Amino acid sequence: MQLVLIVDYILDWARDIYRPNILRQLKMLSSSNMNDAMTLGFDPDVYSLAGEVQPWMEEVEAQNFELMPDEMLSPPQSDAASVTHDEEPLDPLAQFKTHHGLVRDGRYIESRVRALFLTADNARTFFEDFDNPKKAMTLARSILAALNRRCVVLESGDVLKHIEDKWTGTEQQRPILARKESRVYAQFRVSYYINHAWEQVRELTYLAASEDAREILIETADFRQVVRRRSRFNPPKCSRDDMLGTIELLMKRSVRQDFVAALARRTFMLDMESTGIDPLSSRDEFISTSAGLISKMVLKVDKDKKSPGVAMQELVHAVYEKYRIGKREPSEPFLRVSSRVDLDGRPLWRDWKAGDELPKYESHLDKVLVCADVMNAPFLPKNSDQKLCMFVLDGKGVAEPFDITAKLLWFLFKNEIYGTVRKGRVYKTRVNWRDNRVEHFFRMEKAGELLKASAVELRSGIFGWIKAINSPPESLESQV
């Protein structure tokens, strides 16, 4: 009888673990878009598609998942295009795309979640996937180090579900197992950037572990005796309302705020900050402990290159890339992956209300010309390596050739241009890799070093784009 119960338990476990993945794969077969059903499509991070299998293999062997916080290299980020404007027949801005440049509606932004959430139910499964116990121990130590350096305490894992629901409007279905809710230790980071397809992205990355999972991490890291003797791990608590309120503030940012943040590749940390001593606390003011202090959730620009958020984000992305196959997102229970393209209801600028027009002194911000090279251009899809993109920020989403031509001529007359970095696979050891860029608006003569294009090349590209836009339709098609 016991043997029958064991077999029944194994079958139930297999059903709960594999059924969601099987259903998702079956659903893919009914997709009318064959690109959505492809396991391996174009991806600038898949080296085998570019014939560079050997360097990719050498890199994997060299990395070996030795993820120490101070030594990790930045992993390849998933930067696949999500808003395929050019394949959308109703996109009124697609007519302006040539090999010189293209036009994007600045209201579109992709909200992403990339997270590693370890619980008592999945932590051991996560570490059993490593064939070498030493690699598992190294990773466990990296996770503990990241949480020790910065994290907050949430009342339960349900808070993370609500966060993801606010950020992307989706909540991954996980097997529901009867288990007492435990506290969760989590570190959060928000990143803004423009990907290789000229799409704006705001990404919420977090590393989280339940209280039970932290015990498994300590055991796997072989830290149990040391931690028990020396542990000073006492992160601040964050209420559900405080956490969700901060996320809501981020989601209410204007189109212009998010656009500037994407140009500058801005990164933010979510952390607790002490606001003083609780007057109801019995704590002595002269005793330096955290007991009795009032804290609140704050949002700060995370500029420090040695910030705990940098190591945490690299760690989460490395795990994500380990389980991602081409365009197919991971479905492992310890990874949280979701996305949504946001457009409707976004204010165009601070204090904007429906029907408001740009003030005269800001009328030049209706459209913005941006220059950005991309390192992996040879591996991008055909006609996807444009260095120029004009973002329409007036909320209209439509434009006439005259409007685009006039704006391009305006930037030529002003001799100025905006710039950023759009790269999908970059290591932090690269000298030209810059997050939290100080400058994103340049005189064309001074943009050469940062934008990898001289003033002559910029003007030539803009003139070529103007000529292509105003050519007959058949000539314009030949330019693409």
C-alpha positions as CSV (number, residue, x, y, z in Angstrom):
1,M,0.0,0.0,0.0
2,Q,2.8,2.4,0.8
3,L,4.5,1.6,-2.5
4,V,1.2,2.5,-4.3
5,L,1.0,5.8,-2.4
6,I,4.6,6.6,-3.4
7,V,3.9,5.9,-7.1
8,D,0.7,8.0,-6.9
9,Y,2.6,10.9,-5.3
10,I,5.3,10.7,-8.1
11,L,2.6,10.8,-10.8
12,D,0.8,13.8,-9.1
13,W,4.1,15.6,-8.9
14,A,5.0,15.0,-12.5
15,R,1.5,16.1,-13.6
16,D,1.7,19.4,-11.6
17,I,5.2,20.2,-12.8
18,Y,5.0,19.2,-16.5
19,R,1.4,19.8,-17.4
20,P,1.6,23.6,-17.7
21,N,4.6,23.3,-20.0
22,I,2.9,20.7,-22.2
23,L,-0.2,22.8,-22.5
24,R,1.8,25.8,-23.4
25,Q,3.6,23.9,-26.1
26,L,0.3,22.5,-27.5
27,K,-1.0,26.1,-27.6
28,M,1.9,27.1,-29.6
29,L,0.9,24.6,-32.4
30,S,-2.3,26.5,-32.9
31,S,-0.6,29.8,-33.4
32,S,-1.3,31.4,-36.8
33,N,2.1,33.1,-36.7
34,M,4.7,30.6,-37.3
35,N,7.4,32.9,-35.8
36,D,5.6,32.5,-32.5
37,A,5.7,28.8,-32.7
38,M,9.4,28.6,-33.5
39,T,11.7,27.2,-30.9
40,L,14.7,28.8,-32.5
41,G,14.3,32.0,-34.5
42,F,16.6,34.9,-35.1
43,D,18.3,36.0,-31.9
44,P,21.4,38.1,-31.7
45,D,22.4,36.1,-28.6
46,V,22.3,32.7,-30.3
47,Y,25.8,32.4,-31.6
48,S,25.2,29.3,-33.6
49,L,22.9,31.2,-36.0
50,A,25.8,33.5,-36.8
51,G,28.3,30.6,-37.3
52,E,30.2,31.3,-34.1
53,V,29.7,28.1,-32.3
54,Q,33.2,27.6,-31.0
55,P,33.5,31.0,-29.2
56,W,30.1,30.4,-27.6
57,M,31.2,27.0,-26.3
58,E,34.5,28.4,-25.0
59,E,32.6,31.1,-23.2
60,V,30.3,28.7,-21.5
61,E,33.2,26.5,-20.4
62,A,35.0,29.6,-19.0
63,Q,32.0,30.9,-17.1
64,N,30.9,27.6,-15.6
65,F,28.4,29.5,-13.5
66,E,31.0,30.7,-11.1
67,L,28.8,33.6,-10.2
68,M,30.6,35.5,-7.5
69,P,29.1,39.0,-7.1
70,D,32.4,41.0,-7.6
71,E,33.7,38.9,-10.5
72,M,30.6,38.2,-12.6
73,L,30.5,39.2,-16.2
74,S,27.3,40.7,-17.5
75,P,25.2,37.9,-19.1
76,P,23.7,38.1,-22.5
77,Q,20.3,39.9,-22.1
78,S,17.2,38.8,-23.9
79,D,16.7,41.7,-26.3
80,A,14.3,40.2,-28.8
81,A,11.9,42.6,-30.4
82,S,8.4,42.5,-28.9
83,V,6.6,45.3,-30.7
84,T,7.0,44.3,-34.3
85,H,5.9,47.7,-35.8
86,D,7.1,46.8,-39.2
87,E,5.0,43.7,-39.5
88,E,1.9,45.6,-38.3
89,P,0.0,46.6,-41.5
90,L,-1.8,49.4,-39.6
91,D,1.3,51.1,-38.3
92,P,1.1,54.5,-40.0
93,L,4.8,55.2,-39.2
94,A,6.2,52.2,-41.1
95,Q,6.1,54.2,-44.3
96,F,9.1,56.2,-43.1
97,K,11.5,53.2,-42.6
98,T,14.5,53.2,-44.9
99,H,18.0,51.8,-44.4
100,H,18.9,55.3,-43.1
101,G,16.4,55.4,-40.2
102,L,12.9,54.7,-39.0
103,V,10.1,56.4,-36.9
104,R,8.6,55.0,-33.6
105,D,5.6,56.1,-31.6
106,G,7.2,57.2,-28.3
107,R,4.2,56.1,-26.3
108,Y,4.9,52.4,-26.7
109,I,7.0,50.9,-23.9
110,E,7.5,47.2,-23.0
111,S,7.2,46.4,-19.3
112,R,9.2,43.3,-18.4
113,V,9.7,41.2,-15.3
114,R,12.8,39.0,-15.0
115,A,13.1,37.4,-11.6
116,L,14.5,34.5,-9.6
117,F,12.2,33.4,-6.7
118,L,13.4,30.5,-4.6
119,T,11.0,28.8,-2.3
120,A,11.1,25.6,-0.2
121,D,9.3,23.9,-3.1
122,N,11.7,24.7,-5.8
123,A,15.1,25.6,-4.3
124,R,16.3,22.0,-4.1
125,T,15.1,21.3,-7.7
126,F,17.0,24.4,-8.8
127,F,20.3,23.3,-7.3
128,E,19.9,19.7,-8.4
129,D,20.2,20.9,-11.9
130,F,23.9,21.5,-11.4
131,D,26.1,18.4,-12.0
132,N,28.9,19.8,-9.9
133,P,28.1,20.5,-6.2
134,K,30.8,23.1,-6.2
135,K,29.0,25.2,-8.8
136,A,25.8,24.9,-6.8
137,M,27.6,26.0,-3.7
138,T,29.2,29.0,-5.5
139,L,25.8,30.1,-6.8
140,A,24.2,29.7,-3.4
141,R,26.8,31.9,-1.9
142,S,26.3,34.5,-4.6
143,I,22.6,34.6,-3.9
144,L,23.1,34.9,-0.2
145,A,25.7,37.7,-0.7
146,A,23.3,39.6,-2.9
147,L,20.5,39.4,-0.3
148,N,22.9,40.2,2.6
149,R,24.1,43.4,0.9
150,R,20.6,44.7,0.1
151,C,17.1,43.4,0.5
152,V,13.7,44.0,2.2
153,V,11.4,41.7,4.0
154,L,8.0,41.1,2.5
155,E,5.2,39.4,4.5
156,S,4.7,36.6,1.9
157,G,5.2,35.6,-1.7
158,D,1.7,36.9,-2.6
159,V,3.2,40.4,-2.5
160,L,5.4,39.4,-5.5
161,K,2.4,38.2,-7.4
162,H,0.7,41.6,-6.9
163,I,3.8,43.4,-8.0
164,E,4.0,41.4,-11.2
165,D,0.3,41.9,-11.8
166,K,0.8,45.7,-11.6
167,W,3.9,45.7,-13.7
168,T,2.9,43.4,-16.6
169,G,-0.7,42.5,-15.9
170,T,0.1,38.8,-15.9
171,E,0.6,36.3,-13.3
172,Q,2.3,33.0,-14.1
173,Q,0.3,29.9,-13.1
174,R,2.1,27.8,-10.6
175,P,1.1,24.5,-8.9
176,I,-0.8,25.4,-5.7
177,L,0.7,23.4,-2.8
178,A,-0.6,23.6,0.7
179,R,2.2,25.3,2.7
180,K,2.3,27.9,5.4
181,E,3.2,31.3,4.0
182,S,6.6,32.4,5.1
183,R,8.4,35.8,4.9
184,V,10.3,36.6,1.7
185,Y,13.6,38.4,1.3
186,A,13.8,40.3,-1.9
187,Q,16.0,42.8,-3.7
188,F,14.6,44.9,-6.6
189,R,16.1,46.9,-9.5
190,V,14.4,48.8,-12.3
191,S,16.2,49.4,-15.6
192,Y,15.2,51.6,-18.6
193,Y,16.8,51.2,-22.0
194,I,16.2,51.0,-25.8
195,N,16.8,47.6,-27.3
196,H,18.3,46.7,-30.7
197,A,14.9,47.1,-32.4
198,W,14.5,50.7,-31.2
199,E,11.9,49.7,-28.6
200,Q,11.7,51.3,-25.2
201,V,11.9,48.8,-22.3
202,R,11.4,49.2,-18.6
203,E,12.5,46.1,-16.8
204,L,11.8,45.0,-13.2
205,T,14.4,42.6,-12.0
206,Y,14.3,41.0,-8.6
207,L,16.0,38.2,-6.6
208,A,13.8,36.7,-3.9
209,A,14.0,33.8,-1.4
210,S,11.5,32.7,1.1
211,E,12.6,32.2,4.7
212,D,12.6,28.4,4.2
213,A,14.5,28.7,1.0
214,R,17.2,30.8,2.7
215,E,17.8,27.9,5.0
216,I,18.3,25.7,2.0
217,L,20.7,28.3,0.5
218,I,22.7,28.3,3.7
219,E,22.9,24.6,3.7
220,T,23.9,24.4,0.0
221,A,26.5,27.2,0.5
222,D,28.0,25.2,3.4
223,F,27.5,28.3,5.6
224,R,25.3,26.8,8.3
225,Q,27.7,26.8,11.2
226,V,29.3,30.2,10.3
227,V,25.9,31.9,9.8
228,R,24.5,30.6,13.1
229,R,27.5,32.0,15.0
230,R,27.9,35.4,13.2
231,S,24.6,36.2,11.5
232,R,23.6,39.8,11.7
233,F,21.1,39.4,8.9
234,N,18.2,41.8,9.9
235,P,16.8,43.5,6.8
236,P,14.1,46.1,7.1
237,K,10.5,45.1,6.7
238,C,8.4,46.6,3.9
239,S,4.6,46.5,4.0
240,R,2.5,45.3,1.1
241,D,0.9,48.8,0.6
242,D,4.3,50.5,0.7
243,M,5.8,48.2,-1.9
244,L,2.8,48.3,-4.3
245,G,2.6,52.1,-3.8
246,T,6.2,52.5,-5.1
247,I,5.5,50.2,-8.1
248,E,2.4,52.3,-8.9
249,L,4.4,55.5,-8.9
250,L,6.8,54.0,-11.4
251,M,3.9,52.9,-13.6
252,K,2.4,56.4,-13.6
253,R,5.5,58.1,-14.9
254,S,5.0,60.1,-18.1
255,V,6.0,59.1,-21.6
256,R,8.7,61.8,-21.6
257,Q,10.1,60.7,-18.2
258,D,10.4,57.1,-19.3
259,F,11.8,58.1,-22.7
260,V,14.6,60.2,-21.1
261,A,15.3,57.4,-18.7
262,A,15.6,54.9,-21.6
263,L,18.0,57.3,-23.4
264,A,20.2,57.6,-20.3
265,R,19.8,53.8,-19.6
266,R,18.7,54.8,-16.1
267,T,18.7,52.2,-13.3
268,F,16.8,52.5,-10.0
269,M,16.9,50.6,-6.7
270,L,14.0,50.0,-4.4
271,D,15.1,50.1,-0.8
272,M,14.0,51.1,2.7
273,E,15.2,54.3,4.2
274,S,15.0,55.3,7.9
275,T,12.7,58.2,8.6
276,G,13.4,58.5,12.3
277,I,12.6,56.8,15.6
278,D,9.2,55.4,16.4
279,P,7.9,57.5,19.4
280,L,6.0,54.5,20.6
281,S,9.2,52.3,20.7
282,S,11.0,51.6,23.9
283,R,14.3,51.8,22.1
284,D,17.1,53.9,23.6
285,E,18.1,56.6,21.1
286,F,21.8,56.1,21.9
287,I,21.8,52.4,21.1
288,S,22.7,51.8,17.5
289,T,20.3,49.1,16.5
290,S,17.6,49.0,13.9
291,A,14.8,48.2,16.4
292,G,12.3,51.0,16.8
293,L,13.2,52.8,13.6
294,I,10.5,53.9,11.1
295,S,11.4,53.1,7.5
296,K,9.7,53.7,4.2
297,M,10.2,52.4,0.7
298,V,12.2,54.8,-1.5
299,L,13.3,54.9,-5.2
300,K,16.8,56.0,-5.9
301,V,19.0,56.2,-9.0
302,D,21.4,53.2,-8.7
303,K,24.6,54.7,-10.3
304,D,27.3,52.9,-8.4
305,K,29.0,50.4,-10.6
306,K,29.7,48.2,-7.6
307,S,26.1,48.4,-6.4
308,P,24.5,45.2,-5.0
309,G,21.9,45.7,-7.7
310,V,24.4,45.3,-10.5
311,A,25.5,41.8,-9.2
312,M,21.9,40.8,-8.5
313,Q,20.7,41.8,-12.0
314,E,23.6,39.9,-13.6
315,L,22.9,36.8,-11.5
316,V,19.2,36.8,-12.4
317,H,19.9,37.3,-16.1
318,A,22.5,34.5,-16.1
319,V,20.0,32.1,-14.7
320,Y,17.3,33.3,-17.2
321,E,19.7,32.8,-20.1
322,K,20.6,29.3,-18.9
323,Y,17.0,28.2,-19.3
324,R,15.9,30.3,-22.3
325,I,15.9,28.5,-25.6
326,G,15.8,30.8,-28.6
327,K,12.5,32.8,-28.5
328,R,10.9,30.4,-26.0
329,E,10.8,31.8,-22.5
330,P,11.7,29.6,-19.6
331,S,8.9,27.9,-17.7
332,E,10.9,26.7,-14.7
333,P,9.0,27.3,-11.4
334,F,11.8,29.3,-9.9
335,L,11.8,31.9,-12.7
336,R,9.3,34.7,-13.1
337,V,9.1,36.0,-16.7
338,S,6.4,38.1,-18.1
339,S,6.0,41.2,-20.3
340,R,3.4,43.6,-21.6
341,V,3.4,46.5,-24.1
342,D,1.9,49.6,-22.5
343,L,0.3,52.4,-24.5
344,D,-3.1,53.5,-23.4
345,G,-3.6,55.9,-20.5
346,R,0.1,57.0,-20.3
347,P,0.4,60.8,-19.6
348,L,2.6,62.5,-22.3
349,W,4.4,64.6,-19.8
350,R,4.2,65.5,-16.1
351,D,0.8,66.9,-15.1
352,W,-0.5,66.2,-18.6
353,K,-4.3,65.8,-19.1
354,A,-6.2,64.5,-22.1
355,G,-6.5,67.3,-24.7
356,D,-3.5,69.2,-23.5
357,E,-1.2,70.6,-26.2
358,L,2.6,71.1,-25.9
359,P,3.4,74.6,-24.6
360,K,5.1,76.8,-27.2
361,Y,8.4,76.8,-25.3
362,E,8.4,72.9,-25.6
363,S,7.0,72.6,-29.1
364,H,10.4,71.3,-30.3
365,L,9.8,68.2,-28.1
366,D,7.0,66.9,-30.3
367,K,9.5,64.7,-32.2
368,V,13.0,63.7,-31.1
369,L,15.8,62.4,-33.4
370,V,18.1,59.8,-31.8
371,C,21.3,58.2,-33.0
372,A,22.6,54.9,-31.6
373,D,24.9,52.3,-33.1
374,V,24.5,48.6,-32.2
375,M,27.5,46.4,-31.8
376,N,25.9,43.2,-33.1
377,A,24.4,44.7,-36.2
378,P,25.8,42.0,-38.5
379,F,23.7,39.4,-36.7
380,L,20.4,41.4,-36.7
381,P,17.6,40.7,-39.2
382,K,17.9,42.3,-42.6
383,N,17.2,46.1,-42.6
384,S,17.4,46.3,-38.8
385,D,20.7,48.2,-38.4
386,Q,19.5,51.8,-38.7
387,K,21.5,54.2,-36.7
388,L,18.8,56.9,-36.7
389,C,15.3,56.8,-35.2
390,M,12.8,59.6,-34.7
391,F,10.5,59.2,-31.7
392,V,7.1,60.8,-32.0
393,L,6.2,62.2,-28.5
394,D,3.2,64.4,-29.2
395,G,0.8,61.5,-28.7
396,K,-0.6,61.6,-32.2
397,G,1.0,58.5,-33.5
398,V,0.7,59.6,-37.1
399,A,2.8,61.9,-39.3
400,E,3.0,63.1,-42.8
401,P,6.2,63.0,-44.9
402,F,6.3,66.8,-44.7
403,D,6.3,66.7,-40.8
404,I,9.1,64.2,-40.6
405,T,11.1,66.0,-43.3
406,A,10.7,69.4,-41.5
407,K,11.8,67.9,-38.2
408,L,14.9,66.3,-39.8
409,L,15.8,69.7,-41.3
410,W,15.2,71.3,-37.9
411,F,17.8,69.0,-36.3
412,L,20.2,69.7,-39.2
413,F,19.8,73.5,-38.7
414,K,20.2,73.2,-34.9
415,N,23.2,70.9,-35.5
416,E,22.1,68.8,-32.5
417,I,21.0,65.2,-31.9
418,Y,20.1,62.9,-29.1
419,G,22.0,59.7,-28.5
420,T,22.0,56.5,-26.5
421,V,23.5,52.9,-26.5
422,R,21.4,50.0,-27.7
423,K,23.2,46.7,-27.3
424,G,21.9,43.2,-26.5
425,R,25.1,41.5,-25.5
426,V,27.6,43.5,-23.6
427,Y,30.0,42.8,-20.8
428,K,30.7,45.3,-18.1
429,T,34.4,45.1,-18.9
430,R,33.7,46.9,-22.3
431,V,34.9,50.5,-21.9
432,N,32.1,51.8,-24.1
433,W,29.4,50.3,-22.1
434,R,27.5,52.9,-20.0
435,D,24.4,52.8,-17.9
436,N,23.2,56.0,-16.2
437,R,24.7,58.1,-19.0
438,V,25.3,61.7,-18.0
439,E,24.8,63.0,-21.5
440,H,22.1,62.1,-24.0
441,F,21.9,65.4,-26.0
442,F,24.9,66.5,-28.2
443,R,26.2,68.9,-30.7
444,M,26.9,66.9,-33.8
445,E,30.6,67.8,-33.8
446,K,31.0,66.4,-30.2
447,A,28.9,63.3,-30.7
448,G,31.5,61.2,-32.6
449,E,33.2,59.5,-29.7
450,L,30.0,58.6,-27.8
451,L,27.8,57.8,-30.8
452,K,30.4,56.2,-33.0
453,A,29.4,58.5,-35.9
454,S,31.1,61.7,-37.1
455,A,29.1,64.9,-37.8
456,V,29.6,64.4,-41.5
457,E,28.2,60.8,-41.3
458,L,25.2,62.1,-39.3
459,R,24.4,64.8,-41.7
460,S,24.8,62.5,-44.7
461,G,22.5,59.9,-43.1
462,I,19.9,62.5,-42.4
463,F,20.0,64.0,-45.9
464,G,19.8,60.4,-47.3
465,W,16.7,59.7,-45.1
466,I,15.0,63.0,-46.3
467,K,15.7,62.1,-49.9
468,A,14.3,58.5,-49.4
469,I,11.2,59.7,-47.6
470,N,10.3,62.1,-50.4
471,S,11.0,59.7,-53.2
472,P,8.2,58.0,-55.1
473,P,6.7,54.9,-53.3
474,E,8.5,52.4,-55.5
475,S,11.8,54.1,-54.8
476,L,11.1,54.2,-51.1
477,E,10.5,50.4,-51.1
478,S,13.8,49.8,-52.8
479,Q,15.5,51.7,-50.0
480,V,14.3,49.3,-47.3
